[in-house]
Amino acid sequence: MRSTHYHAVGRDHRPWYDRQRPDPFAAALRAVKSTLDPGAVLNPGVLIDPS
């Protein structure tokens, strides 16, 4: 079962999401997050660890 099946990924599903997410996608997500939300205000720690 994929952690992103039909619903958004939340804190409860984070461990499985981390195992299923490709590393290049994680790097892209971190880059976008740091650009658009440099203060880590929006959903801190849900999809990526706060910087």
PDB file of N, CA, C and O in Angstrom:
ATOM      1  N   MET A   1       0.836  -1.174   0.000  1.00  0.00           N
ATOM      2  CA  MET A   1       0.000   0.000   0.000  1.00  0.00           C
ATOM      3  C   MET A   1       0.886   1.244   0.000  1.00  0.00           C
ATOM      4  O   MET A   1       1.865   1.317   0.742  1.00  0.00           O
ATOM      5  N   ARG A   2       0.551   2.178  -0.801  1.00  0.00           N
ATOM      6  CA  ARG A   2       1.285   3.439  -0.855  1.00  0.00           C
ATOM      7  C   ARG A   2       0.747   4.373   0.224  1.00  0.00           C
ATOM      8  O   ARG A   2      -0.458   4.413   0.471  1.00  0.00           O
ATOM      9  N   SER A   3       1.624   5.111   0.853  1.00  0.00           N
ATOM     10  CA  SER A   3       1.201   6.025   1.912  1.00  0.00           C
ATOM     11  C   SER A   3       0.431   7.219   1.373  1.00  0.00           C
ATOM     12  O   SER A   3      -0.268   7.894   2.129  1.00  0.00           O
ATOM     13  N   THR A   4       0.546   7.487   0.089  1.00  0.00           N
ATOM     14  CA  THR A   4      -0.132   8.635  -0.510  1.00  0.00           C
ATOM     15  C   THR A   4      -1.386   8.220  -1.270  1.00  0.00           C
ATOM     16  O   THR A   4      -1.850   8.952  -2.144  1.00  0.00           O
ATOM     17  N   HIS A   5      -1.930   7.071  -0.951  1.00  0.00           N
ATOM     18  CA  HIS A   5      -3.008   6.451  -1.704  1.00  0.00           C
ATOM     19  C   HIS A   5      -4.074   7.453  -2.177  1.00  0.00           C
ATOM     20  O   HIS A   5      -4.050   7.846  -3.343  1.00  0.00           O
ATOM     21  N   TYR A   6      -4.981   7.866  -1.336  1.00  0.00           N
ATOM     22  CA  TYR A   6      -6.020   8.801  -1.754  1.00  0.00           C
ATOM     23  C   TYR A   6      -5.978  10.119  -0.995  1.00  0.00           C
ATOM     24  O   TYR A   6      -6.544  11.117  -1.442  1.00  0.00           O
ATOM     25  N   HIS A   7      -5.330  10.123   0.115  1.00  0.00           N
ATOM     26  CA  HIS A   7      -5.368  11.291   0.987  1.00  0.00           C
ATOM     27  C   HIS A   7      -3.982  11.899   1.122  1.00  0.00           C
ATOM     28  O   HIS A   7      -2.974  11.288   0.764  1.00  0.00           O
ATOM     29  N   ALA A   8      -3.957  13.088   1.633  1.00  0.00           N
ATOM     30  CA  ALA A   8      -2.681  13.771   1.850  1.00  0.00           C
ATOM     31  C   ALA A   8      -1.845  13.013   2.880  1.00  0.00           C
ATOM     32  O   ALA A   8      -2.378  12.267   3.701  1.00  0.00           O
ATOM     33  N   VAL A   9      -0.550  13.211   2.824  1.00  0.00           N
ATOM     34  CA  VAL A   9       0.355  12.595   3.787  1.00  0.00           C
ATOM     35  C   VAL A   9       0.373  13.464   5.037  1.00  0.00           C
ATOM     36  O   VAL A   9       0.531  14.682   4.951  1.00  0.00           O
ATOM     37  N   GLY A  10       0.217  12.855   6.161  1.00  0.00           N
ATOM     38  CA  GLY A  10       0.279  13.574   7.426  1.00  0.00           C
ATOM     39  C   GLY A  10       1.372  13.002   8.304  1.00  0.00           C
ATOM     40  O   GLY A  10       2.133  12.132   7.877  1.00  0.00           O
ATOM     41  N   ARG A  11       1.448  13.481   9.506  1.00  0.00           N
ATOM     42  CA  ARG A  11       2.490  13.031  10.436  1.00  0.00           C
ATOM     43  C   ARG A  11       2.395  11.539  10.728  1.00  0.00           C
ATOM     44  O   ARG A  11       3.419  10.887  10.933  1.00  0.00           O
ATOM     45  N   ASP A  12       1.197  10.993  10.751  1.00  0.00           N
ATOM     46  CA  ASP A  12       1.036   9.565  11.032  1.00  0.00           C
ATOM     47  C   ASP A  12       1.638   8.682   9.947  1.00  0.00           C
ATOM     48  O   ASP A  12       2.115   7.584  10.234  1.00  0.00           O
ATOM     49  N   HIS A  13       1.617   9.155   8.695  1.00  0.00           N
ATOM     50  CA  HIS A  13       2.108   8.354   7.569  1.00  0.00           C
ATOM     51  C   HIS A  13       3.538   8.685   7.173  1.00  0.00           C
ATOM     52  O   HIS A  13       4.074   8.085   6.242  1.00  0.00           O
ATOM     53  N   ARG A  14       4.151   9.611   7.850  1.00  0.00           N
ATOM     54  CA  ARG A  14       5.483  10.088   7.481  1.00  0.00           C
ATOM     55  C   ARG A  14       6.534   8.979   7.381  1.00  0.00           C
ATOM     56  O   ARG A  14       7.310   8.986   6.425  1.00  0.00           O
ATOM     57  N   PRO A  15       6.600   8.029   8.318  1.00  0.00           N
ATOM     58  CA  PRO A  15       7.639   6.990   8.195  1.00  0.00           C
ATOM     59  C   PRO A  15       7.539   6.191   6.894  1.00  0.00           C
ATOM     60  O   PRO A  15       8.561   5.868   6.289  1.00  0.00           O
ATOM     61  N   TRP A  16       6.342   5.876   6.468  1.00  0.00           N
ATOM     62  CA  TRP A  16       6.159   5.117   5.228  1.00  0.00           C
ATOM     63  C   TRP A  16       6.426   5.995   4.012  1.00  0.00           C
ATOM     64  O   TRP A  16       6.988   5.537   3.017  1.00  0.00           O
ATOM     65  N   TYR A  17       6.025   7.249   4.099  1.00  0.00           N
ATOM     66  CA  TYR A  17       6.269   8.182   3.000  1.00  0.00           C
ATOM     67  C   TYR A  17       7.762   8.342   2.756  1.00  0.00           C
ATOM     68  O   TYR A  17       8.207   8.352   1.608  1.00  0.00           O
ATOM     69  N   ASP A  18       8.537   8.466   3.825  1.00  0.00           N
ATOM     70  CA  ASP A  18       9.990   8.609   3.677  1.00  0.00           C
ATOM     71  C   ASP A  18      10.602   7.406   2.964  1.00  0.00           C
ATOM     72  O   ASP A  18      11.535   7.571   2.178  1.00  0.00           O
ATOM     73  N   ARG A  19      10.102   6.213   3.220  1.00  0.00           N
ATOM     74  CA  ARG A  19      10.645   5.007   2.563  1.00  0.00           C
ATOM     75  C   ARG A  19      10.233   4.913   1.106  1.00  0.00           C
ATOM     76  O   ARG A  19      10.960   4.344   0.292  1.00  0.00           O
ATOM     77  N   GLN A  20       9.071   5.466   0.766  1.00  0.00           N
ATOM     78  CA  GLN A  20       8.551   5.335  -0.596  1.00  0.00           C
ATOM     79  C   GLN A  20       8.936   6.492  -1.507  1.00  0.00           C
ATOM     80  O   GLN A  20       8.878   6.358  -2.730  1.00  0.00           O
ATOM     81  N   ARG A  21       9.320   7.602  -0.946  1.00  0.00           N
ATOM     82  CA  ARG A  21       9.636   8.804  -1.727  1.00  0.00           C
ATOM     83  C   ARG A  21      11.023   8.670  -2.348  1.00  0.00           C
ATOM     84  O   ARG A  21      11.983   8.394  -1.629  1.00  0.00           O
ATOM     85  N   PRO A  22      11.155   8.856  -3.653  1.00  0.00           N
ATOM     86  CA  PRO A  22      12.473   8.809  -4.300  1.00  0.00           C
ATOM     87  C   PRO A  22      13.369   9.950  -3.800  1.00  0.00           C
ATOM     88  O   PRO A  22      12.886  11.056  -3.554  1.00  0.00           O
ATOM     89  N   ASP A  23      14.655   9.687  -3.653  1.00  0.00           N
ATOM     90  CA  ASP A  23      15.599  10.699  -3.171  1.00  0.00           C
ATOM     91  C   ASP A  23      15.611  11.973  -4.021  1.00  0.00           C
ATOM     92  O   ASP A  23      15.641  13.067  -3.458  1.00  0.00           O
ATOM     93  N   PRO A  24      15.588  11.873  -5.372  1.00  0.00           N
ATOM     94  CA  PRO A  24      15.563  13.122  -6.159  1.00  0.00           C
ATOM     95  C   PRO A  24      14.318  13.969  -5.886  1.00  0.00           C
ATOM     96  O   PRO A  24      14.393  15.198  -5.898  1.00  0.00           O
ATOM     97  N   PHE A  25      13.180  13.322  -5.643  1.00  0.00           N
ATOM     98  CA  PHE A  25      11.967  14.062  -5.325  1.00  0.00           C
ATOM     99  C   PHE A  25      12.105  14.751  -3.970  1.00  0.00           C
ATOM    100  O   PHE A  25      11.664  15.888  -3.804  1.00  0.00           O
ATOM    101  N   ALA A  26      12.707  14.076  -3.011  1.00  0.00           N
ATOM    102  CA  ALA A  26      12.926  14.669  -1.686  1.00  0.00           C
ATOM    103  C   ALA A  26      13.813  15.903  -1.794  1.00  0.00           C
ATOM    104  O   ALA A  26      13.547  16.917  -1.148  1.00  0.00           O
ATOM    105  N   ALA A  27      14.853  15.825  -2.595  1.00  0.00           N
ATOM    106  CA  ALA A  27      15.754  16.970  -2.776  1.00  0.00           C
ATOM    107  C   ALA A  27      15.023  18.138  -3.432  1.00  0.00           C
ATOM    108  O   ALA A  27      15.207  19.289  -3.036  1.00  0.00           O
ATOM    109  N   ALA A  28      14.200  17.845  -4.428  1.00  0.00           N
ATOM    110  CA  ALA A  28      13.423  18.898  -5.091  1.00  0.00           C
ATOM    111  C   ALA A  28      12.426  19.526  -4.126  1.00  0.00           C
ATOM    112  O   ALA A  28      12.248  20.744  -4.116  1.00  0.00           O
ATOM    113  N   LEU A  29      11.783  18.701  -3.324  1.00  0.00           N
ATOM    114  CA  LEU A  29      10.821  19.208  -2.352  1.00  0.00           C
ATOM    115  C   LEU A  29      11.501  20.105  -1.315  1.00  0.00           C
ATOM    116  O   LEU A  29      10.961  21.148  -0.948  1.00  0.00           O
ATOM    117  N   ARG A  30      12.678  19.703  -0.846  1.00  0.00           N
ATOM    118  CA  ARG A  30      13.420  20.540   0.103  1.00  0.00           C
ATOM    119  C   ARG A  30      13.796  21.881  -0.517  1.00  0.00           C
ATOM    120  O   ARG A  30      13.714  22.916   0.146  1.00  0.00           O
ATOM    121  N   ALA A  31      14.208  21.870  -1.784  1.00  0.00           N
ATOM    122  CA  ALA A  31      14.591  23.110  -2.465  1.00  0.00           C
ATOM    123  C   ALA A  31      13.395  24.043  -2.622  1.00  0.00           C
ATOM    124  O   ALA A  31      13.509  25.244  -2.377  1.00  0.00           O
ATOM    125  N   VAL A  32      12.271  23.509  -3.020  1.00  0.00           N
ATOM    126  CA  VAL A  32      11.066  24.327  -3.181  1.00  0.00           C
ATOM    127  C   VAL A  32      10.609  24.865  -1.829  1.00  0.00           C
ATOM    128  O   VAL A  32      10.265  26.041  -1.701  1.00  0.00           O
ATOM    129  N   LYS A  33      10.608  23.999  -0.828  1.00  0.00           N
ATOM    130  CA  LYS A  33      10.181  24.412   0.510  1.00  0.00           C
ATOM    131  C   LYS A  33      11.070  25.536   1.051  1.00  0.00           C
ATOM    132  O   LYS A  33      10.566  26.502   1.624  1.00  0.00           O
ATOM    133  N   SER A  34      12.378  25.414   0.873  1.00  0.00           N
ATOM    134  CA  SER A  34      13.280  26.444   1.404  1.00  0.00           C
ATOM    135  C   SER A  34      13.126  27.769   0.657  1.00  0.00           C
ATOM    136  O   SER A  34      13.360  28.836   1.225  1.00  0.00           O
ATOM    137  N   THR A  35      12.732  27.700  -0.619  1.00  0.00           N
ATOM    138  CA  THR A  35      12.526  28.915  -1.399  1.00  0.00           C
ATOM    139  C   THR A  35      11.192  29.584  -1.070  1.00  0.00           C
ATOM    140  O   THR A  35      11.140  30.798  -0.867  1.00  0.00           O
ATOM    141  N   LEU A  36      10.133  28.813  -1.016  1.00  0.00           N
ATOM    142  CA  LEU A  36       8.796  29.380  -0.836  1.00  0.00           C
ATOM    143  C   LEU A  36       8.399  29.582   0.624  1.00  0.00           C
ATOM    144  O   LEU A  36       7.527  30.395   0.930  1.00  0.00           O
ATOM    145  N   ASP A  37       9.041  28.841   1.518  1.00  0.00           N
ATOM    146  CA  ASP A  37       8.696  28.934   2.943  1.00  0.00           C
ATOM    147  C   ASP A  37       9.977  28.924   3.784  1.00  0.00           C
ATOM    148  O   ASP A  37      10.203  27.992   4.555  1.00  0.00           O
ATOM    149  N   PRO A  38      10.814  29.954   3.639  1.00  0.00           N
ATOM    150  CA  PRO A  38      12.110  29.954   4.322  1.00  0.00           C
ATOM    151  C   PRO A  38      12.001  29.929   5.840  1.00  0.00           C
ATOM    152  O   PRO A  38      12.942  29.504   6.510  1.00  0.00           O
ATOM    153  N   GLY A  39      10.893  30.369   6.393  1.00  0.00           N
ATOM    154  CA  GLY A  39      10.710  30.344   7.839  1.00  0.00           C
ATOM    155  C   GLY A  39      10.111  29.041   8.353  1.00  0.00           C
ATOM    156  O   GLY A  39       9.886  28.894   9.554  1.00  0.00           O
ATOM    157  N   ALA A  40       9.851  28.097   7.456  1.00  0.00           N
ATOM    158  CA  ALA A  40       9.258  26.793   7.803  1.00  0.00           C
ATOM    159  C   ALA A  40       7.987  26.953   8.629  1.00  0.00           C
ATOM    160  O   ALA A  40       7.800  26.285   9.646  1.00  0.00           O
ATOM    161  N   VAL A  41       7.115  27.855   8.169  1.00  0.00           N
ATOM    162  CA  VAL A  41       5.865  28.131   8.865  1.00  0.00           C
ATOM    163  C   VAL A  41       4.769  27.150   8.447  1.00  0.00           C
ATOM    164  O   VAL A  41       3.951  26.739   9.270  1.00  0.00           O
ATOM    165  N   LEU A  42       4.757  26.779   7.169  1.00  0.00           N
ATOM    166  CA  LEU A  42       3.695  25.930   6.634  1.00  0.00           C
ATOM    167  C   LEU A  42       3.986  24.447   6.872  1.00  0.00           C
ATOM    168  O   LEU A  42       4.950  23.912   6.325  1.00  0.00           O
ATOM    169  N   ASN A  43       3.183  23.797   7.662  1.00  0.00           N
ATOM    170  CA  ASN A  43       3.285  22.363   7.937  1.00  0.00           C
ATOM    171  C   ASN A  43       4.701  21.902   8.279  1.00  0.00           C
ATOM    172  O   ASN A  43       5.227  21.013   7.611  1.00  0.00           O
ATOM    173  N   PRO A  44       5.324  22.477   9.291  1.00  0.00           N
ATOM    174  CA  PRO A  44       6.695  22.085   9.617  1.00  0.00           C
ATOM    175  C   PRO A  44       6.791  20.615  10.025  1.00  0.00           C
ATOM    176  O   PRO A  44       6.043  20.145  10.881  1.00  0.00           O
ATOM    177  N   GLY A  45       7.715  19.907   9.403  1.00  0.00           N
ATOM    178  CA  GLY A  45       7.969  18.519   9.746  1.00  0.00           C
ATOM    179  C   GLY A  45       6.992  17.504   9.205  1.00  0.00           C
ATOM    180  O   GLY A  45       7.053  16.335   9.587  1.00  0.00           O
ATOM    181  N   VAL A  46       6.079  17.916   8.317  1.00  0.00           N
ATOM    182  CA  VAL A  46       5.118  16.946   7.806  1.00  0.00           C
ATOM    183  C   VAL A  46       5.717  16.128   6.665  1.00  0.00           C
ATOM    184  O   VAL A  46       5.753  14.900   6.755  1.00  0.00           O
ATOM    185  N   LEU A  47       6.184  16.763   5.604  1.00  0.00           N
ATOM    186  CA  LEU A  47       6.769  16.021   4.483  1.00  0.00           C
ATOM    187  C   LEU A  47       8.291  15.972   4.525  1.00  0.00           C
ATOM    188  O   LEU A  47       8.893  15.012   4.044  1.00  0.00           O
ATOM    189  N   ILE A  48       8.903  16.974   5.083  1.00  0.00           N
ATOM    190  CA  ILE A  48      10.365  17.006   5.206  1.00  0.00           C
ATOM    191  C   ILE A  48      10.734  17.558   6.573  1.00  0.00           C
ATOM    192  O   ILE A  48       9.973  18.316   7.174  1.00  0.00           O
ATOM    193  N   ASP A  49      11.888  17.178   7.049  1.00  0.00           N
ATOM    194  CA  ASP A  49      12.336  17.684   8.343  1.00  0.00           C
ATOM    195  C   ASP A  49      12.622  19.174   8.249  1.00  0.00           C
ATOM    196  O   ASP A  49      13.143  19.642   7.236  1.00  0.00           O
ATOM    197  N   PRO A  50      12.291  19.921   9.289  1.00  0.00           N
ATOM    198  CA  PRO A  50      12.603  21.346   9.265  1.00  0.00           C
ATOM    199  C   PRO A  50      14.122  21.560   9.181  1.00  0.00           C
ATOM    200  O   PRO A  50      14.905  20.793   9.740  1.00  0.00           O
ATOM    201  N   SER A  51      14.509  22.606   8.477  1.00  0.00           N
ATOM    202  CA  SER A  51      15.950  22.840   8.314  1.00  0.00           C
ATOM    203  C   SER A  51      16.554  23.493   9.523  1.00  0.00           C
ATOM    204  O   SER A  51      17.756  23.758   9.546  1.00  0.00           O
TER     205      SER A  51
END
